[in-house]
Amino acid sequence: MEILYVFDRFYRVDPSRTRSWSQGGSGLGLSIAQEPVNAHRGTITINSAPGV
């Protein structure tokens, strides 16, 4: 259930699931994006499907 952690700072998914061209990230993107969204009382939603 990785979806539970995607807003945690420095969380990164299993490297085998990333795109081959990707160098990977720091794991900060969604946690940084969430701060101003929360400040404006907005929401970020995530949809997921098994195997996708």
C-alpha positions in Angstrom: 0.0 0.0 0.0 2.5 2.6 -1.2 -0.3 5.1 -1.7 -0.4 5.6 2.0 3.1 7.1 2.0 3.3 9.2 -1.2 2.9 12.5 0.7 5.7 11.6 3.2 8.9 13.5 2.8 11.7 11.5 1.1 9.3 8.6 0.3 10.2 7.0 -3.1 8.4 4.1 -4.8 10.2 0.8 -5.5 12.9 1.7 -8.2 11.8 -1.2 -10.4 8.5 0.6 -10.9 10.0 3.8 -12.2 10.6 4.7 -15.8 13.9 3.7 -17.3 14.8 7.3 -18.4 14.1 8.6 -14.9 17.0 9.3 -12.6 14.7 9.2 -9.7 13.8 12.0 -7.4 14.4 13.1 -3.9 10.9 12.1 -2.7 10.0 15.6 -1.8 7.7 16.6 -4.7 4.3 15.7 -3.4 5.0 16.7 0.2 6.1 20.1 -1.1 3.1 20.4 -3.4 0.8 19.5 -0.5 1.8 22.5 1.7 0.4 25.3 -0.4 -2.6 23.2 -1.4 -3.4 22.7 2.3 -2.8 26.4 3.1 -5.5 27.2 0.6 -7.8 24.5 2.0 -7.6 22.5 -1.2 -7.0 18.8 -1.8 -4.8 16.6 -3.9 -6.3 13.2 -4.8 -4.6 10.1 -6.0 -6.2 7.4 -8.0 -4.6 4.0 -8.3 -5.3 0.7 -10.0 -3.5 -2.6 -9.3 -0.7 -3.3 -11.8 -0.8 0.1 -13.4 
